[in-house]
Amino acid sequence: MAQTAAQAEELVKTLRDTVVSLVRGEGPDLSARQLAVFLTCYLDESGHTVRGLASSLNVSKPAITRALDRLGELDLARRKVDPLDRRSVLVQRTPKGAAYLKEIRSIMGEAADDEAKKARQDDKPARRGTTLRRVAAA
C-alpha cells in the first residue's frame, strides 16, 4: 500500500508540474473543464458530439458548449453539424489541437522524468542506510 501511495504522490506532483508549465508557457490557458473536453476529444478515438461529451463528463450541454467556444477561439477544436442528424453537433480535431496535445505530452514526460529522478534521489539515502546495516550485521 505504501508503494501505491508513493506512486499516487508522484503522479500528483507530475500533474502539478505539468499544469504549472502549461500556465507559465506561451500556449493557451485552459480551465480544467476545457482541458477535460480537449483531452477527451483527442485521446478517445471515437467521434464526439456535444451530447456525448456532456454525458461522458457528467456536465450540462451548455457547459460543453462554453468549453468548445473557447477551444474553437483557440483553433484547438471545431464544431460541425452532423449531416446525418442536423440536431447533433460533431466535435472535430484540428492540426493546432494535435500540436498542442504533442506539447502537453512532452511537458508531462519531462515532469514525470523529473519526479522519477527526485524519487530516486530521495530513496538513495534510505537504500544506503539499509546496505550499511546489512554490512554491519554481517
N, C-alpha and C positions, 0 to 999 in steps of 0.2 A: 504494500500500500504506500509506503514511503516513496518508492520509485515513481508511482503514479502521481503522487503529489508533487514530486520534484519535476516530473515531465510537464504537469499542468502549469507549474510556476514558470518553467522555461517557455512554454507556449504563450502565456500571458505577457511575459516580458518581450517576447518576439513580436507579439501583436502591438504592444505599446511602442516599441522601437520603430515598427513599420508605420504606424499611424503618425508618429512624430516626424518621421522622414517625409511622409506624404504632405503633412501640413507645412513643413519648412520648405518643401520643394517648389518648383515653378509650376507644377501641374495644378489641375483643378482641385478645389477644396470641396469635397463631397460630405454630406451628412451621413450618418450611419444608415439611414433608410435608403438614401440614394446609392450608397456603396453596396448595400444588400441587393437592391434591384439590379445594379450594374453587374455584380458578380454572379447573380443567379442567371442573368441573360447570357453571360459569356462562359460560364463554367458548365452549364447544363446544355447539352447539345440539342435538346428538343426545341421546337419553336415555342415562342411565348406570346401570350395575349395579356392585355391589361387584366381581364377577369382571372386568368390563370395565375398571374403573379400575385394578385390580391389574395387569392385563395391559398397559394403555397406559402406566402409570407404572413398570412393571417392579419392583413390590414385592409382598409377600405379601398375601393377603386379610386376615389378621389385622391387618396394618399399616393397611390401608384402613379396616377396622372401627374400630380405635382412633381414627384421624383423624376418621371420621364420628361416633364417640361424642362427641368434643369439639365438632365442628361442630353436632351435634344439641343439646348442652347450651347452646350459644350461639344456637340457633334460626337458624343460617345455612344448614342443610340438614336434610332429614329422610329417613328410610328408610321404604320401604313394600314389603311382599311383593308380588311380581308376580302378579296374579290369573290370568294365563295359565300361569305356571310357578312354583308355590309354592316351588321350591328357589332361585329367583332373587330378589335384593333390589334394588329400584329406588331410585335416589337422586333426591330431588326438591328443587327450589329453594324458597326461602321469600321472602316480602316483605322480611324483615330482611336476608337474604343479598343480595338485589338492591340494597338501600340501602347495604350495606357495599361492594359492588362499585363503586357510584357514588362512594362516598367514596374508595376506592383510586384510581379513575381521576382524581379531582380532585387528590388528593395527588401522584400521579405526574405529572400535567400541570404542576402548579406546580413540581415538582422538575426536570422537563425544561426548562421555561422558564428557571428559574434557572441551570441548567447551560449552556443556549444563550447566555444573557447573559454568563456568565463566560467562555465560549469566545470570544465576540465581543470582549470587553474584553481578553482575553489576546492576541488576534490584532491588535488596533489598533496597538500599537507596532511590530509586525513590518511591517504594511502601511505605516505612516508612514515607516519606515526605507526600505522599497522605493521609495516615492514620492519621498522626498528623494534617494535615489541616482539615480533617473531624472532628476529635475530637475537635479541637479548634473552629470550626464553630458551633458545637452543643451546 
